[in-house]
Amino acid sequence: MQQPDYDRRLDDALESAEALFAEKGFHGASMRDIARAAGVSVAGLYYYLPSKQLALYLVCNRIFDRLEAGTTTLASIEDPVVRLETFVREHLRFMIGNPDAYRVLLHDMDVLELQHGRDLHARRRRYFAVAAQLIHALAQRSGLTPPRLATAALFGMLNWAPMWYRRDLDGDVDGLASKVLTIFLHGVAPATPVVAEVAS
């Protein structure tokens, strides 16, 4: 079934907004820029997106929709390590494959105001909680790193990947996910006691 004309034009406007927010930042991109990129008049754009705040809100909502789509198979996976690896792989695949979305989510989302900002921060917390629950299942085995700290550290690794990832050096996303998870779970050196040096 063909997508209704309104939805298609809204999608076009949001694609243009996402690209421009990524390129210029929220404050640097204007509604006139978005209208020009979407191929509509400024007045026509305001019919679909009455404000730049709403444009950013809808762009970020679409990004979270796509991120959360990568978590739909997790409940069917029994092994907690495989569940976490699946999460890592899908998150990396999205972040590396959608650089504009990555930049908008990490650099512009926090300018959203009032209810729009609260809604998006709630979505971010829910997505964080998905990873935290996966890590909690692993932490129960060892009783070591608190899941919240471990989850924050994992997102630190994942969310910087688009800045340093090179396919020729790091391999495809599936291989990268396995390497990242190995570093996250086992570190880069054999486990040895850490002894603090005390000045005499």
N, CA, C and O of each residue as an XYZ file, in Angstrom:
800
protein
N       0.849     -1.201      0.000
C       0.000      0.000      0.000
C       0.880      1.245      0.000
O       1.826      1.337      0.782
N       0.573      2.202     -0.874
C       1.385      3.391     -0.992
C       1.219      4.279      0.236
O       0.114      4.456      0.749
N       2.345      4.836      0.698
C       2.316      5.717      1.862
C       1.542      6.979      1.535
O       1.730      7.563      0.468
N       0.666      7.411      2.448
C      -0.091      8.644      2.191
C       0.845      9.813      1.915
O       1.950      9.888      2.452
N       0.386     10.710      1.078
C       1.214     11.838      0.656
C       1.694     12.662      1.844
O       2.845     13.096      1.870
N       0.824     12.882      2.828
C       1.223     13.683      3.991
C       2.400     13.030      4.705
O       3.389     13.696      5.010
N       2.298     11.727      4.972
C       3.360     11.023      5.691
C       4.661     11.039      4.894
O       5.740     11.196      5.466
N       4.562     10.879      3.590
C       5.765     10.889      2.758
C       6.456     12.240      2.838
O       7.676     12.313      2.987
N       5.678     13.305      2.740
C       6.285     14.639      2.786
C       6.842     14.956      4.175
O       7.869     15.623      4.297
N       6.166     14.477      5.219
C       6.701     14.666      6.567
C       8.017     13.912      6.710
O       8.976     14.441      7.272
N       8.070     12.686      6.208
C       9.314     11.905      6.263
C      10.436     12.627      5.524
O      11.568     12.675      6.003
N      10.121     13.189      4.355
C      11.131     13.935      3.590
C      11.645     15.123      4.398
O      12.844     15.396      4.427
N      10.717     15.827      5.054
C      11.108     16.990      5.851
C      11.978     16.570      7.030
O      12.945     17.258      7.356
N      11.652     15.458      7.671
C      12.431     14.990      8.819
C      13.802     14.487      8.390
O      14.786     14.675      9.107
N      13.874     13.844      7.220
C      15.180     13.420      6.701
C      16.064     14.643      6.469
O      17.247     14.640      6.809
N      15.479     15.683      5.890
C      16.240     16.906      5.636
C      16.649     17.570      6.932
O      17.773     18.057      7.055
N      15.744     17.596      7.906
C      16.058     18.207      9.197
C      17.190     17.448      9.890
O      18.109     18.058     10.437
N      17.121     16.124      9.863
C      18.168     15.315     10.496
C      19.533     15.618      9.887
O      20.513     15.813     10.606
N      19.589     15.656      8.561
C      20.860     15.913      7.882
C      21.400     17.301      8.215
O      22.600     17.470      8.427
N      20.514     18.291      8.259
C      20.968     19.660      8.535
C      21.350     19.855      9.996
O      22.319     20.555     10.289
N      20.604     19.245     10.920
C      20.997     19.324     12.326
C      22.363     18.682     12.522
O      23.184     19.179     13.293
N      22.604     17.576     11.822
C      23.902     16.902     11.931
C      25.015     17.775     11.364
O      26.111     17.827     11.922
N      24.740     18.458     10.265
C      25.758     19.272      9.607
C      26.016     20.586     10.332
O      27.168     20.973     10.533
N      24.941     21.275     10.724
C      25.076     22.638     11.248
C      24.789     22.757     12.734
O      25.072     23.794     13.334
N      24.231     21.711     13.342
C      23.769     21.820     14.717
C      22.373     22.430     14.751
O      21.952     23.093     13.803
N      21.658     22.199     15.852
C      20.289     22.693     15.957
C      20.227     24.203     15.784
O      19.375     24.715     15.058
N      21.129     24.915     16.448
C      21.063     26.375     16.402
C      21.540     26.937     15.069
O      21.148     28.041     14.690
N      22.380     26.194     14.355
C      22.895     26.686     13.085
C      21.976     26.434     11.905
O      22.072     27.117     10.885
N      21.086     25.461     12.033
C      20.156     25.138     10.941
C      18.867     25.941     11.105
O      18.340     26.056     12.212
N      18.368     26.485     10.022
C      17.130     27.263     10.067
C      16.004     26.493      9.400
O      16.235     25.549      8.643
N      14.785     26.911      9.694
C      13.632     26.305      9.028
C      13.693     26.558      7.526
O      13.240     25.726      6.740
N      14.245     27.694      7.122
C      14.397     27.969      5.690
C      15.361     26.954      5.068
O      15.131     26.484      3.954
N      16.442     26.614      5.786
C      17.381     25.602      5.294
C      16.675     24.262      5.104
O      16.859     23.583      4.093
N      15.867     23.899      6.093
C      15.168     22.612      6.037
C      14.186     22.599      4.872
O      14.098     21.615      4.138
N      13.450     23.692      4.704
C      12.485     23.778      3.605
C      13.181     23.644      2.260
O      12.710     22.927      1.377
N      14.304     24.336      2.109
C      15.048     24.269      0.838
C      15.523     22.844      0.574
O      15.401     22.343     -0.543
N      16.065     22.192      1.603
C      16.572     20.826      1.423
C      15.440     19.841      1.121
O      15.631     18.876      0.381
N      14.258     20.091      1.699
C      13.114     19.193      1.497
C      12.359     19.492      0.206
O      11.485     18.727     -0.202
N      12.704     20.615     -0.436
C      12.045     20.965     -1.694
C      10.632     21.487     -1.512
O       9.775     21.281     -2.372
N      10.384     22.166     -0.392
C       9.065     22.762     -0.149
C       9.247     24.225      0.224
O      10.351     24.661      0.550
N       8.159     24.973      0.174
C       8.218     26.363      0.605
C       8.315     26.413      2.122
O       7.995     25.439      2.803
N       8.756     27.548      2.646
C       8.824     27.704      4.101
C       7.431     27.566      4.700
O       7.253     26.912      5.728
N       6.435     28.189      4.049
C       5.059     28.072      4.537
C       4.601     26.622      4.494
O       3.918     26.158      5.407
N       4.973     25.904      3.439
C       4.605     24.496      3.346
C       5.261     23.670      4.437
O       4.647     22.751      4.981
N       6.517     23.995      4.762
C       7.211     23.258      5.826
C       6.511     23.448      7.158
O       6.372     22.497      7.928
N       6.067     24.667      7.439
C       5.405     24.931      8.722
C       4.086     24.165      8.852
O       3.597     23.952      9.961
N       3.516     23.757      7.725
C       2.308     22.925      7.780
C       2.634     21.565      8.391
O       1.832     21.001      9.135
N       3.826     21.042      8.069
C       4.235     19.732      8.582
C       4.987     19.849      9.906
O       4.837     19.007     10.792
N       5.784     20.883     10.028
C       6.612     21.073     11.226
C       6.443     22.509     11.710
O       7.148     23.401     11.238
N       5.530     22.747     12.634
C       5.235     24.115     13.069
C       6.385     24.827     13.778
O       6.349     26.049     13.920
N       7.405     24.090     14.226
C       8.530     24.729     14.901
C       9.775     23.884     14.739
O       9.701     22.690     14.451
N      10.921     24.519     14.927
C      12.184     23.775     14.843
C      12.325     22.828     16.030
O      12.910     21.754     15.896
N      11.792     23.217     17.195
C      11.794     22.319     18.353
C      11.037     21.033     18.042
O      11.504     19.940     18.363
N       9.857     21.165     17.413
C       9.086     19.976     17.061
C       9.845     19.138     16.042
O       9.819     17.909     16.106
N      10.523     19.795     15.097
C      11.303     19.049     14.106
C      12.371     18.208     14.796
O      12.538     17.032     14.475
N      13.093     18.803     15.741
C      14.133     18.053     16.453
C      13.526     16.930     17.283
O      14.070     15.827     17.336
N      12.409     17.208     17.925
C      11.736     16.182     18.735
C      11.343     14.983     17.878
O      11.580     13.838     18.266
N      10.753     15.236     16.732
C      10.321     14.139     15.859
C      11.515     13.399     15.267
O      11.476     12.178     15.113
N      12.573     14.133     14.934
C      13.794     13.493     14.437
C      14.355     12.547     15.498
O      14.696     11.404     15.192
N      14.453     13.016     16.739
C      15.008     12.178     17.813
C      14.096     10.991     18.117
O      14.580      9.898     18.411
N      12.788     11.199     18.049
C      11.867     10.084     18.258
C      12.081      9.002     17.208
O      12.089      7.814     17.532
N      12.252      9.400     15.965
C      12.501      8.421     14.900
C      13.803      7.665     15.143
O      13.889      6.467     14.877
N      14.806      8.360     15.643
C      16.079      7.706     15.933
C      15.898      6.647     17.014
O      16.415      5.537     16.888
N      15.167      6.982     18.074
C      14.933      6.000     19.132
C      14.079      4.840     18.623
O      14.276      3.697     19.037
N      13.138      5.123     17.734
C      12.353      4.030     17.135
C      13.279      3.030     16.453
O      13.118      1.819     16.603
N      14.246      3.547     15.706
C      15.156      2.668     14.973
C      16.124      1.952     15.917
O      16.453      0.786     15.699
N      16.575      2.637     16.955
C      17.439      1.981     17.942
C      16.689      0.850     18.650
O      17.213     -0.253     18.807
N      15.472      1.137     19.067
C      14.703      0.134     19.801
C      14.314     -1.046     18.911
O      14.104     -2.152     19.408
N      14.217     -0.819     17.611
C      13.919     -1.933     16.706
C      15.008     -2.993     16.768
O      14.746     -4.167     16.504
N      16.223     -2.592     17.112
C      17.317     -3.534     17.224
C      17.282     -4.382     18.478
O      18.098     -5.291     18.629
N      16.349     -4.102     19.386
C      16.259     -4.860     20.637
C      15.120     -5.871     20.621
O      14.911     -6.576     21.609
N      14.381     -5.956     19.520
C      13.158     -6.760     19.518
C      13.428     -8.259     19.626
O      12.552     -9.007     20.060
N      14.609     -8.709     19.244
C      14.892    -10.148     19.291
C      15.536    -10.582     20.603
O      15.745    -11.776     20.814
N      15.850     -9.652     21.478
C      16.627     -9.999     22.673
C      15.907    -10.998     23.573
O      16.540    -11.893     24.132
N      14.598    -10.854     23.716
C      13.849    -11.717     24.642
C      13.883    -13.174     24.216
O      13.695    -14.065     25.043
N      14.120    -13.426     22.939
C      14.120    -14.810     22.454
C      15.483    -15.476     22.584
O      15.626    -16.650     22.245
N      16.492    -14.747     23.069
C      17.853    -15.277     23.188
C      18.105    -15.687     24.636
O      17.978    -14.860     25.538
N      18.455    -16.931     24.869
C      18.613    -17.440     26.232
C      19.957    -17.073     26.850
O      20.013    -16.664     28.010
N      21.027    -17.213     26.100
C      22.364    -16.976     26.643
C      22.569    -15.480     26.896
O      22.460    -14.691     25.958
N      22.864    -15.065     28.142
C      23.005    -13.631     28.437
C      24.166    -12.977     27.710
O      24.103    -11.785     27.408
N      25.222    -13.722     27.422
C      26.342    -13.149     26.670
C      25.924    -12.880     25.232
O      26.253    -11.834     24.673
N      25.206    -13.815     24.633
C      24.735    -13.632     23.262
C      23.724    -12.485     23.194
O      23.704    -11.728     22.224
N      22.890    -12.360     24.222
C      21.938    -11.232     24.265
C      22.679     -9.907     24.261
O      22.328     -8.991     23.518
N      23.717     -9.810     25.104
C      24.462     -8.556     25.170
C      25.214     -8.308     23.865
O      25.273     -7.172     23.397
N      25.787     -9.348     23.276
C      26.492     -9.179     22.007
C      25.526     -8.712     20.914
O      25.894     -7.894     20.071
N      24.309     -9.222     20.926
C      23.308     -8.785     19.947
C      22.988     -7.309     20.133
O      22.892     -6.562     19.159
N      22.824     -6.890     21.383
C      22.566     -5.470     21.656
C      23.727     -4.613     21.150
O      23.513     -3.607     20.473
N      24.955     -5.016     21.484
C      26.139     -4.262     21.068
C      26.210     -4.183     19.547
O      26.466     -3.114     18.994
N      25.984     -5.305     18.869
C      26.062     -5.330     17.412
C      25.020     -4.410     16.778
O      25.336     -3.645     15.867
N      23.771     -4.486     17.262
C      22.714     -3.665     16.663
C      22.939     -2.186     16.944
O      22.662     -1.345     16.089
N      23.435     -1.861     18.125
C      23.707     -0.454     18.453
C      24.841      0.070     17.568
O      24.736      1.156     16.999
N      25.914     -0.696     17.456
C      27.023     -0.270     16.604
C      26.586     -0.155     15.148
O      26.960      0.792     14.456
N      25.797     -1.117     14.686
C      25.336     -1.091     13.290
C      24.557      0.191     13.016
O      24.732      0.815     11.970
N      23.706      0.578     13.945
C      22.925      1.793     13.744
C      23.826      3.027     13.800
O      23.753      3.886     12.921
N      24.672      3.119     14.826
C      25.492      4.310     15.003
C      26.451      4.518     13.842
O      26.620      5.641     13.367
N      27.080      3.440     13.382
C      28.042      3.558     12.290
C      27.332      3.751     10.958
O      27.825      4.475     10.092
N      26.184      3.112     10.785
C      25.455      3.202      9.526
C      24.612      4.446      9.361
O      24.147      4.738      8.260
N      24.405      5.189     10.448
C      23.557      6.396     10.408
C      24.280      7.555     11.091
O      23.870      7.992     12.166
N      25.347      8.054     10.477
C      26.157      9.083     11.140
C      25.398     10.364     11.455
O      25.681     11.014     12.461
N      24.431     10.742     10.605
C      23.659     11.954     10.898
C      22.830     11.765     12.168
O      22.799     12.635     13.037
N      22.163     10.622     12.260
C      21.359     10.342     13.446
C      22.226     10.313     14.686
O      21.843     10.833     15.734
N      23.399      9.703     14.567
C      24.338      9.634     15.689
C      24.687     11.039     16.194
O      24.655     11.291     17.398
N      25.018     11.946     15.279
C      25.421     13.295     15.690
C      24.266     14.046     16.332
O      24.453     14.733     17.336
N      23.080     13.922     15.763
C      21.927     14.643     16.313
C      21.614     14.145     17.714
O      21.408     14.947     18.625
N      21.576     12.844     17.894
C      21.196     12.286     19.186
C      22.198     12.657     20.265
O      21.806     12.955     21.393
N      23.471     12.644     19.943
C      24.486     12.900     20.959
C      24.749     14.382     21.201
O      25.187     14.764     22.286
N      24.486     15.221     20.198
C      24.879     16.623     20.325
C      23.714     17.606     20.400
O      23.906     18.728     20.867
N      22.524     17.231     19.963
C      21.435     18.207     19.899
C      20.239     17.881     20.780
O      19.434     18.766     21.071
N      20.104     16.638     21.208
C      18.890     16.256     21.928
C      18.664     17.085     23.183
O      17.522     17.368     23.548
N      19.740     17.472     23.839
C      19.607     18.169     25.121
C      19.092     19.600     24.996
O      18.823     20.237     26.015
N      18.946     20.128     23.772
C      18.379     21.473     23.638
C      16.859     21.444     23.640
O      16.220     22.495     23.674
N      16.272     20.251     23.602
C      14.806     20.172     23.632
C      14.267     20.686     24.959
O      14.848     20.446     26.017
N      13.164     21.386     24.886
C      12.608     22.055     26.065
C      11.333     21.377     26.553
O      10.673     20.652     25.809
N      11.005     21.623     27.800
C       9.728     21.267     28.409
C       9.372     19.810     28.155
O      10.215     18.929     28.323
N       8.117     19.542     27.747
C       7.645     18.169     27.647
C       8.402     17.370     26.592
O       8.646     16.176     26.765
N       8.770     18.032     25.500
C       9.539     17.330     24.479
C      10.849     16.810     25.052
O      11.236     15.668     24.803
N      11.526     17.650     25.818
C      12.776     17.222     26.434
C      12.563     16.101     27.432
O      13.346     15.151     27.476
N      11.512     16.201     28.233
C      11.235     15.154     29.228
C      10.909     13.826     28.544
O      11.365     12.771     28.985
N      10.126     13.877     27.474
C       9.764     12.656     26.755
C      11.006     11.957     26.200
O      11.156     10.743     26.339
N      11.889     12.727     25.576
C      13.058     12.117     24.961
C      14.047     11.602     26.002
O      14.678     10.564     25.800
N      14.183     12.314     27.104
C      15.069     11.823     28.156
C      14.517     10.534     28.774
O      15.282      9.659     29.181
N      13.192     10.421     28.842
C      12.585      9.177     29.337
C      12.880      8.030     28.366
O      13.151      6.909     28.796
N      12.831      8.302     27.079
C      13.142      7.260     26.094
C      14.612      6.854     26.207
O      14.945      5.673     26.104
N      15.483      7.833     26.418
C      16.897      7.505     26.566
C      17.121      6.653     27.807
O      17.911      5.709     27.768
N      16.446      6.964     28.899
C      16.583      6.154     30.122
C      16.076      4.733     29.895
O      16.677      3.778     30.386
N      14.977      4.584     29.156
C      14.448      3.241     28.893
C      15.424      2.431     28.042
O      15.620      1.238     28.273
N      16.019      3.078     27.076
C      16.989      2.366     26.231
C      18.224      1.980     27.047
O      18.741      0.872     26.910
N      18.688      2.883     27.881
C      19.806      2.590     28.782
C      19.452      1.409     29.684
O      20.292      0.547     29.946
N      18.196      1.373     30.159
C      17.768      0.311     31.069
C      17.792     -1.054     30.397
O      18.031     -2.066     31.057
N      17.544     -1.092     29.080
C      17.619     -2.371     28.366
C      19.027     -2.945     28.492
O      19.199     -4.117     28.829
N      20.034     -2.113     28.219
C      21.414     -2.582     28.336
C      21.760     -2.903     29.786
O      22.450     -3.886     30.055
N      21.288     -2.086     30.717
C      21.584     -2.330     32.133
C      21.039     -3.676     32.592
O      21.691     -4.378     33.365
N      19.865     -4.036     32.128
C      19.284     -5.334     32.507
C      20.102     -6.492     31.939
O      20.277     -7.515     32.601
N      20.602     -6.331     30.711
C      21.441     -7.368     30.123
C      22.733     -7.537     30.916
O      23.184     -8.656     31.162
N      23.318     -6.413     31.311
C      24.567     -6.460     32.078
C      24.319     -6.983     33.491
O      25.162     -7.681     34.054
N      23.171     -6.649     34.058
C      22.829     -7.154     35.390
C      22.788     -8.683     35.392
O      23.226     -9.319     36.351
N      22.266     -9.262     34.326
C      22.201    -10.722     34.236
C      23.598    -11.326     34.256
O      23.792    -12.414     34.797
N      24.578    -10.631     33.670
C      25.953    -11.114     33.693
C      26.625    -10.826     35.030
O      27.383    -11.649     35.544
N      26.341     -9.649     35.590
C      26.974     -9.263     36.854
C      26.571    -10.192     37.988
O      27.330    -10.382     38.938
N      25.379    -10.771     37.892
C      24.938    -11.694     38.933
C      25.849    -12.914     39.025
O      25.972    -13.532     40.082
N      26.484    -13.250     37.911
C      27.403    -14.393     37.905
C      28.665    -14.095     38.709
O      29.198    -14.971     39.390
N      29.136    -12.851     38.623
C      30.415    -12.526     39.233
C      30.290    -11.680     40.497
O      31.155    -11.711     41.373
N      29.188    -10.918     40.573
C      29.019    -10.036     41.720
C      30.003     -8.890     41.754
O      30.267     -8.328     42.817
N      30.557     -8.533     40.590
C      31.597     -7.512     40.569
C      31.037     -6.138     40.202
O      30.307     -5.534     40.987
N      31.376     -5.646     39.011
C      31.071     -4.263     38.645
C      29.585     -3.944     38.750
O      28.760     -4.688     38.220
N      29.223     -2.842     39.430
C      27.809     -2.439     39.485
C      27.246     -2.237     38.077
O      27.892     -1.589     37.253
N      26.067     -2.773     37.782
C      25.524     -2.681     36.416
C      25.409     -1.270     35.871
O      25.643     -1.056     34.682
N      25.054     -0.296     36.709
C      24.905      1.068     36.195
C      26.240      1.600     35.689
O      26.306      2.169     34.599
N      27.299      1.422     36.467
C      28.622      1.883     36.054
C      29.090      1.147     34.803
O      29.622      1.758     33.876
N      28.887     -0.180     34.784
C      29.293     -0.968     33.623
C      28.525     -0.546     32.378
O      29.099     -0.471     31.292
N      27.235     -0.271     32.524
C      26.418      0.142     31.380
C      26.881      1.485     30.840
O      26.984      1.666     29.627
N      27.159      2.428     31.734
C      27.658      3.732     31.296
C      28.986      3.579     30.567
O      29.221      4.248     29.561
N      29.863      2.697     31.070
C      31.155      2.478     30.415
C      30.952      1.856     29.033
O      31.642      2.223     28.081
N      30.014      0.922     28.918
C      29.751      0.289     27.621
C      29.261      1.313     26.609
O      29.734      1.330     25.473
N      28.317      2.171     27.005
C      27.833      3.191     26.071
C      28.941      4.160     25.701
O      28.966      4.674     24.583
N      29.868      4.420     26.634
C      31.010      5.254     26.296
C      31.825      4.647     25.162
O      32.272      5.356     24.260
N      32.015      3.327     25.213
C      32.722      2.643     24.134
C      31.933      2.703     22.829
O      32.484      3.027     21.777
N      30.649      2.392     22.903
C      29.840      2.279     21.692
C      29.619      3.622     21.011
O      29.707      3.724     19.787
N      29.332      4.645     21.799
C      28.935      5.918     21.202
C      30.098      6.700     20.611
O      29.888      7.648     19.854
N      31.328      6.310     20.951
C      32.478      6.952     20.312
C      32.936      6.201     19.070
O      33.774      6.696     18.315
N      32.388      5.007     18.855
C      32.862      4.187     17.734
C      32.824      4.900     16.383
O      33.776      4.765     15.614
N      31.754      5.661     16.053
C      31.753      6.321     14.739
C      32.903      7.308     14.554
O      33.239      7.656     13.421
N      33.513      7.764     15.654
C      34.605      8.723     15.544
C      35.919      8.043     15.148
O      36.769      8.664     14.509
N      36.087      6.772     15.522
C      37.367      6.122     15.243
C      37.265      4.894     14.334
O      38.283      4.384     13.867
N      36.051      4.424     14.086
C      35.899      3.186     13.318
C      36.410      3.327     11.895
O      36.079      4.283     11.193
N      37.232      2.350     11.474
C      37.676      2.238     10.084
C      37.522      0.784      9.669
O      38.129     -0.114     10.252
N      36.712      0.575      8.666
C      36.428     -0.802      8.246
C      37.697     -1.550      7.837
O      37.837     -2.744      8.104
N      38.628     -0.830      7.182
C      39.840     -1.512      6.714
C      40.715     -1.977      7.874
O      41.475     -2.935      7.726
N      40.618     -1.312      9.025
C      41.420     -1.693     10.183
C      40.631     -2.520     11.195
O      41.186     -3.405     11.847
N      39.339     -2.232     11.325
C      38.540     -2.822     12.405
C      37.592     -3.917     11.951
O      36.945     -4.557     12.780
N      37.500     -4.144     10.632
C      36.614     -5.178     10.124
C      35.174     -4.715     10.033
O      34.874     -3.542     10.250
N      34.278     -5.650      9.707
C      32.869     -5.292      9.581
C      32.246     -5.125     10.976
O      32.886     -5.389     11.994
N      31.004     -4.686     10.995
C      30.363     -4.365     12.272
C      30.189     -5.606     13.142
O      30.331     -5.523     14.362
N      29.887     -6.745     12.544
C      29.729     -7.960     13.339
C      31.025     -8.311     14.056
O      31.021     -8.630     15.245
N      32.140     -8.248     13.319
C      33.423     -8.531     13.938
C      33.788     -7.502     14.984
O      34.337     -7.837     16.034
N      33.479     -6.236     14.693
C      33.763     -5.173     15.649
C      32.981     -5.382     16.934
O      33.517     -5.188     18.026
N      31.716     -5.777     16.814
C      30.897     -6.004     18.007
C      31.513     -7.077     18.897
O      31.536     -6.933     20.120
N      32.008     -8.140     18.297
C      32.628     -9.212     19.075
C      33.881     -8.717     19.787
O      34.117     -9.061     20.945
N      34.688     -7.905     19.092
C      35.917     -7.376     19.697
C      35.595     -6.426     20.855
O      36.216     -6.489     21.915
N      34.617     -5.547     20.634
C      34.231     -4.603     21.684
C      33.706     -5.352     22.906
O      34.047     -5.015     24.040
N      32.874     -6.371     22.674
C      32.317     -7.118     23.799
C      33.419     -7.864     24.551
O      33.381     -7.944     25.779
N      34.399     -8.410     23.829
C      35.506     -9.094     24.490
C      36.288     -8.136     25.386
O      36.628     -8.480     26.517
N      36.573     -6.941     24.885
C      37.268     -5.945     25.699
C      36.422     -5.558     26.903
O      36.938     -5.427     28.013
N      35.128     -5.377     26.686
C      34.233     -4.983     27.775
C      34.169     -6.052     28.855
O      34.212     -5.738     30.045
N      34.067     -7.306     28.451
C      33.898     -8.387     29.429
C      35.213     -8.836     30.058
O      35.235     -9.248     31.218
N      36.311     -8.760     29.302
C      37.554     -9.368     29.779
C      38.735     -8.406     29.864
O      39.790     -8.778     30.378
N      38.581     -7.178     29.373
C      39.684     -6.230     29.433
C      40.740     -6.525     28.381
O      40.510     -7.292     27.446
N      41.900     -5.905     28.547
C      42.973     -6.057     27.563
C      44.220     -6.690     28.178
O      45.228     -6.852     27.490
N      44.169     -7.047     29.454
C      45.318     -7.659     30.117
C      44.823     -8.717     31.083
O      43.681     -8.646     31.538
N      45.667     -9.710     31.412
C      45.249    -10.718     32.397
C      44.888    -10.065     33.719
O      45.486     -9.072     34.132
N      43.893    -10.651     34.372
C      43.468    -10.085     35.653
C      44.567    -10.217     36.689
O      45.063    -11.315     36.941
N      44.947     -9.097     37.289
C      45.936     -9.090     38.365
C      45.449     -8.145     39.442
O      44.735     -7.189     39.138
N      45.811     -8.380     40.679
C      45.398     -7.464     41.743
C      45.954     -6.078     41.522
O      47.109     -5.922     41.126
N      45.139     -5.072     41.775
C      45.589     -3.684     41.680
C      45.965     -3.237     43.070
O      45.119     -3.202     43.963
N      47.241     -2.891     43.269
C      47.727     -2.506     44.586
C      48.070     -1.031     44.556
O      48.895     -0.597     43.752
N      47.454     -0.274     45.411
C      47.733      1.159     45.458
C      49.064      1.396     46.130
O      49.381      0.790     47.153
N      49.846      2.295     45.535
C      51.138      2.643     46.127
C      50.902      3.691     47.217
O      50.248      4.708     46.989
N      51.435      3.427     48.372
C      51.278      4.365     49.492
C      52.623      4.986     49.802
O      53.603      4.285     50.053
N      52.662      6.291     49.782
C      53.932      6.970     50.072
C      54.327      6.707     51.509
O      53.500      6.785     52.417
N      55.580      6.399     51.706
C      56.045      6.128     53.076
C      56.356      7.435     53.795
O      56.759      7.419     54.958
